[in-house]
């Protein structure tokens, strides 16, 4: 007799993210790049048509990738393949689920399809990761069904400052929450615009109830270790790898840095001779287009 | 440890390979087993200090590459050869297998030692990940509670063939669609031989500590005279940093429903 089985349960959705902890998820645009990422030790790849740095440069509307390209990347590697859908674009998400991607990133890096509503992620068996800038935003995404959270940072800048800001905002708010009286949680939940049940859970756990990765501006092994020492569970690297001088070496180094983030001697060794890092963007520059602020 | 023991079992140190993946989850469950001291293993020194090792779930290619970079592969191989128990879950099962199908292009480094052939992503992509209940083997049942256990499979491998003398601990009966796809009725998902144990599912994602108890039994049985705690565990590397890294608290253990926690 066949065993009774349940797929798409919350434990199974969060479970894959738990297996990715302590790892690096890399943006790739071709099967070749995906192979380089896998060889470097990436725990997963994010398949997308253009890395965020190119989206910034080219402008225009950024959408879900062509399924042909996602299929080619899926065929090229054995590690999980993630792909991005536009915020609120649940049909792109349906397509990605049909393609059998392992995780969907409902991402502010693509041009939002709905400026008010995110995807109702409870309707899907495939798990979702979403970006946040603070605790309230993280909990709103979890309430919608996200099984993994990442900082938004500022994708495509090679500048870690916004990822650090968002990480500290979430962690600081959790520490503050843990000192609060239970009677105060109702008003606090209202202030941060999050469901009070989730706020209560975070107070009990002392952490977000799902896996929490850093993203948006990580470009060096030191950046990755910084995010890990700040208490993140793992790291996404987007443009930082394939916009640098020597992607394979840099990718390998960032993987090592995320495992050995506590060990400055190892970090010194892996940071050596990596070639040119990606050229960064100072987000205080005039006319800077913030992706993080495209959604709430 | 069987209930009703008059003398408390001696302390024993068990390591969890902490290169990547669900090592924290394993540590949390191990700490529930009486008389066990748990150590994160990233270096040769840390490996030498433990009497048994768990290789957690995660990405087997990542773990292999990180381990290789720091020369840990030969050390891990000789660890099991020296008669110290190793338990691999999911990625860890792939690591311990003598052969694996569906590897990345160019293959991947395996520790080997366990006479099984596994299929890396036997069940397919994440939408095919699932949980179920399976009958518990004797070594798990002996720790009480129910006759079955909760088995969570995440992009899981399965054992296609096991050599002579390999003890089958758990089997999964395929659904009709899976049968049509794979041309077989069932697959092996838990095995043991000598000091090596491997499971395709993740006991560390559940509240059931009986698999960890069964592994600690193995470690105790092989620890011998030394009592399983050879010397001191090496100190953590935090001293060099000038600040303690923020260590995220443990993830909760979830049931099937959205945010429905289960208490350990």
HADDOCK unambig.tbl for C-alpha pairs under 7 A between the chains (distance, minus, plus):
assign (segid A and resid 1 and name CA) (segid B and resid 173 and name CA) 6.46 0.50 0.50
assign (segid A and resid 2 and name CA) (segid B and resid 173 and name CA) 4.67 0.50 0.50
assign (segid A and resid 2 and name CA) (segid B and resid 174 and name CA) 5.28 0.50 0.50
assign (segid A and resid 2 and name CA) (segid B and resid 175 and name CA) 4.98 0.50 0.50
assign (segid A and resid 3 and name CA) (segid B and resid 132 and name CA) 6.91 0.50 0.50
assign (segid A and resid 3 and name CA) (segid B and resid 172 and name CA) 6.69 0.50 0.50
assign (segid A and resid 3 and name CA) (segid B and resid 173 and name CA) 5.45 0.50 0.50
assign (segid A and resid 3 and name CA) (segid B and resid 174 and name CA) 6.80 0.50 0.50
assign (segid A and resid 3 and name CA) (segid B and resid 175 and name CA) 6.98 0.50 0.50
assign (segid A and resid 4 and name CA) (segid B and resid 132 and name CA) 5.97 0.50 0.50
assign (segid A and resid 5 and name CA) (segid B and resid 130 and name CA) 6.29 0.50 0.50
assign (segid A and resid 5 and name CA) (segid B and resid 131 and name CA) 5.67 0.50 0.50
assign (segid A and resid 5 and name CA) (segid B and resid 132 and name CA) 4.66 0.50 0.50
assign (segid A and resid 6 and name CA) (segid B and resid 130 and name CA) 5.34 0.50 0.50
assign (segid A and resid 6 and name CA) (segid B and resid 131 and name CA) 5.38 0.50 0.50
assign (segid A and resid 6 and name CA) (segid B and resid 132 and name CA) 6.39 0.50 0.50
assign (segid A and resid 7 and name CA) (segid B and resid 128 and name CA) 6.52 0.50 0.50
assign (segid A and resid 7 and name CA) (segid B and resid 129 and name CA) 5.87 0.50 0.50
assign (segid A and resid 7 and name CA) (segid B and resid 130 and name CA) 4.10 0.50 0.50
assign (segid A and resid 7 and name CA) (segid B and resid 131 and name CA) 6.43 0.50 0.50
assign (segid A and resid 8 and name CA) (segid B and resid 127 and name CA) 6.61 0.50 0.50
assign (segid A and resid 8 and name CA) (segid B and resid 130 and name CA) 6.66 0.50 0.50
assign (segid A and resid 9 and name CA) (segid B and resid 256 and name CA) 4.70 0.50 0.50
assign (segid A and resid 9 and name CA) (segid B and resid 257 and name CA) 6.36 0.50 0.50
assign (segid A and resid 10 and name CA) (segid B and resid 254 and name CA) 6.84 0.50 0.50
assign (segid A and resid 10 and name CA) (segid B and resid 255 and name CA) 6.86 0.50 0.50
assign (segid A and resid 10 and name CA) (segid B and resid 256 and name CA) 5.26 0.50 0.50
assign (segid A and resid 10 and name CA) (segid B and resid 257 and name CA) 5.65 0.50 0.50
assign (segid A and resid 10 and name CA) (segid B and resid 258 and name CA) 5.21 0.50 0.50
assign (segid A and resid 10 and name CA) (segid B and resid 259 and name CA) 6.94 0.50 0.50
assign (segid A and resid 11 and name CA) (segid B and resid 254 and name CA) 5.04 0.50 0.50
assign (segid A and resid 11 and name CA) (segid B and resid 255 and name CA) 5.76 0.50 0.50
assign (segid A and resid 11 and name CA) (segid B and resid 256 and name CA) 5.72 0.50 0.50
assign (segid A and resid 12 and name CA) (segid B and resid 129 and name CA) 6.60 0.50 0.50
assign (segid A and resid 12 and name CA) (segid B and resid 130 and name CA) 6.26 0.50 0.50
assign (segid A and resid 12 and name CA) (segid B and resid 154 and name CA) 6.62 0.50 0.50
assign (segid A and resid 15 and name CA) (segid B and resid 154 and name CA) 6.85 0.50 0.50
assign (segid A and resid 16 and name CA) (segid B and resid 154 and name CA) 6.11 0.50 0.50
assign (segid A and resid 18 and name CA) (segid B and resid 21 and name CA) 6.60 0.50 0.50
assign (segid A and resid 18 and name CA) (segid B and resid 22 and name CA) 5.90 0.50 0.50
assign (segid A and resid 19 and name CA) (segid B and resid 21 and name CA) 4.50 0.50 0.50
assign (segid A and resid 19 and name CA) (segid B and resid 22 and name CA) 5.36 0.50 0.50
assign (segid A and resid 19 and name CA) (segid B and resid 57 and name CA) 5.84 0.50 0.50
assign (segid A and resid 19 and name CA) (segid B and resid 58 and name CA) 4.26 0.50 0.50
assign (segid A and resid 20 and name CA) (segid B and resid 21 and name CA) 5.57 0.50 0.50
assign (segid A and resid 20 and name CA) (segid B and resid 58 and name CA) 5.99 0.50 0.50
assign (segid A and resid 21 and name CA) (segid B and resid 20 and name CA) 6.32 0.50 0.50
assign (segid A and resid 21 and name CA) (segid B and resid 21 and name CA) 5.05 0.50 0.50
assign (segid A and resid 21 and name CA) (segid B and resid 22 and name CA) 6.82 0.50 0.50
assign (segid A and resid 22 and name CA) (segid B and resid 20 and name CA) 4.73 0.50 0.50
assign (segid A and resid 22 and name CA) (segid B and resid 21 and name CA) 6.02 0.50 0.50
assign (segid A and resid 23 and name CA) (segid B and resid 20 and name CA) 5.98 0.50 0.50
assign (segid A and resid 41 and name CA) (segid B and resid 61 and name CA) 6.24 0.50 0.50
assign (segid A and resid 41 and name CA) (segid B and resid 62 and name CA) 4.18 0.50 0.50
assign (segid A and resid 41 and name CA) (segid B and resid 65 and name CA) 5.96 0.50 0.50
assign (segid A and resid 42 and name CA) (segid B and resid 62 and name CA) 6.22 0.50 0.50
assign (segid A and resid 43 and name CA) (segid B and resid 59 and name CA) 5.70 0.50 0.50
assign (segid A and resid 43 and name CA) (segid B and resid 62 and name CA) 6.12 0.50 0.50
assign (segid A and resid 77 and name CA) (segid B and resid 104 and name CA) 6.03 0.50 0.50
assign (segid A and resid 78 and name CA) (segid B and resid 103 and name CA) 6.73 0.50 0.50
assign (segid A and resid 78 and name CA) (segid B and resid 104 and name CA) 5.51 0.50 0.50
assign (segid A and resid 100 and name CA) (segid B and resid 125 and name CA) 6.17 0.50 0.50
assign (segid A and resid 100 and name CA) (segid B and resid 127 and name CA) 6.71 0.50 0.50
assign (segid A and resid 102 and name CA) (segid B and resid 125 and name CA) 5.97 0.50 0.50
assign (segid A and resid 102 and name CA) (segid B and resid 126 and name CA) 4.75 0.50 0.50
assign (segid A and resid 102 and name CA) (segid B and resid 127 and name CA) 6.90 0.50 0.50
assign (segid A and resid 125 and name CA) (segid B and resid 127 and name CA) 6.11 0.50 0.50
assign (segid A and resid 126 and name CA) (segid B and resid 126 and name CA) 6.77 0.50 0.50
assign (segid A and resid 126 and name CA) (segid B and resid 127 and name CA) 5.46 0.50 0.50
assign (segid A and resid 206 and name CA) (segid B and resid 249 and name CA) 6.43 0.50 0.50
assign (segid A and resid 207 and name CA) (segid B and resid 248 and name CA) 6.79 0.50 0.50
assign (segid A and resid 207 and name CA) (segid B and resid 249 and name CA) 6.23 0.50 0.50
assign (segid A and resid 209 and name CA) (segid B and resid 251 and name CA) 6.74 0.50 0.50
assign (segid A and resid 209 and name CA) (segid B and resid 252 and name CA) 6.94 0.50 0.50
assign (segid A and resid 229 and name CA) (segid B and resid 245 and name CA) 4.60 0.50 0.50
assign (segid A and resid 229 and name CA) (segid B and resid 246 and name CA) 5.70 0.50 0.50
assign (segid A and resid 230 and name CA) (segid B and resid 245 and name CA) 6.39 0.50 0.50
assign (segid A and resid 230 and name CA) (segid B and resid 246 and name CA) 5.34 0.50 0.50
assign (segid A and resid 231 and name CA) (segid B and resid 245 and name CA) 6.99 0.50 0.50
assign (segid A and resid 231 and name CA) (segid B and resid 246 and name CA) 4.62 0.50 0.50
assign (segid A and resid 231 and name CA) (segid B and resid 247 and name CA) 5.35 0.50 0.50
assign (segid A and resid 231 and name CA) (segid B and resid 248 and name CA) 5.25 0.50 0.50
assign (segid A and resid 232 and name CA) (segid B and resid 248 and name CA) 6.98 0.50 0.50
assign (segid A and resid 256 and name CA) (segid B and resid 66 and name CA) 6.38 0.50 0.50
assign (segid A and resid 259 and name CA) (segid B and resid 19 and name CA) 5.51 0.50 0.50
assign (segid A and resid 259 and name CA) (segid B and resid 20 and name CA) 6.54 0.50 0.50
assign (segid A and resid 262 and name CA) (segid B and resid 237 and name CA) 6.53 0.50 0.50
assign (segid A and resid 262 and name CA) (segid B and resid 238 and name CA) 6.40 0.50 0.50
assign (segid A and resid 263 and name CA) (segid B and resid 237 and name CA) 6.35 0.50 0.50
